């Protein structure tokens, strides 16, 4: 099975092509380039340089948020277009699940943290069991102080939110907790693809027309309209 996976939900861009769960090609960019101009060329490069094309793709995978409102919408719109044109299924992967997928260690909970600004983070708690992720509770948006107060056992914190609030985590998180290094805090399309493939095998694919972003909180525009109304 050939899978095309992508992520543009944060400041980075990643596109990967997988055959079954083996990586065939990947592009990762952590630059100041706008995703709107870089995404389609990255998809074209990943396919062409692997000697493949869009007709060969059996499954499309994309992160659905939380993350940048613009980036999440862009990624989903791109995958929807590919899927509707080809008739292929879509696997919708949580951005936080993909971030936690960078950590393979078992024995400690994993707390993926994305900077949500306003002194808040998008977060969840995840456990690894024999290579499979199990989410503990719901994905939430919390203040950094609320998050650290909710963590009661040694935990691996990963993501740009963990780095931003590293001092708070170091001083107040349970003893034995770890802040993952920066290179593990970027979302990789390879991980998105592997999670999506496992969802596909479990029958958890979505209709391209109905797949929707998962923001966890209202956008600035929506909050502004609420205040004005």
Order of alpha helices (4+ residues) and beta strands (2+ residues): beta-beta-beta-alpha-beta-alpha-beta-alpha-beta-beta-beta-alpha-beta-alpha-alpha-beta-alpha-alpha
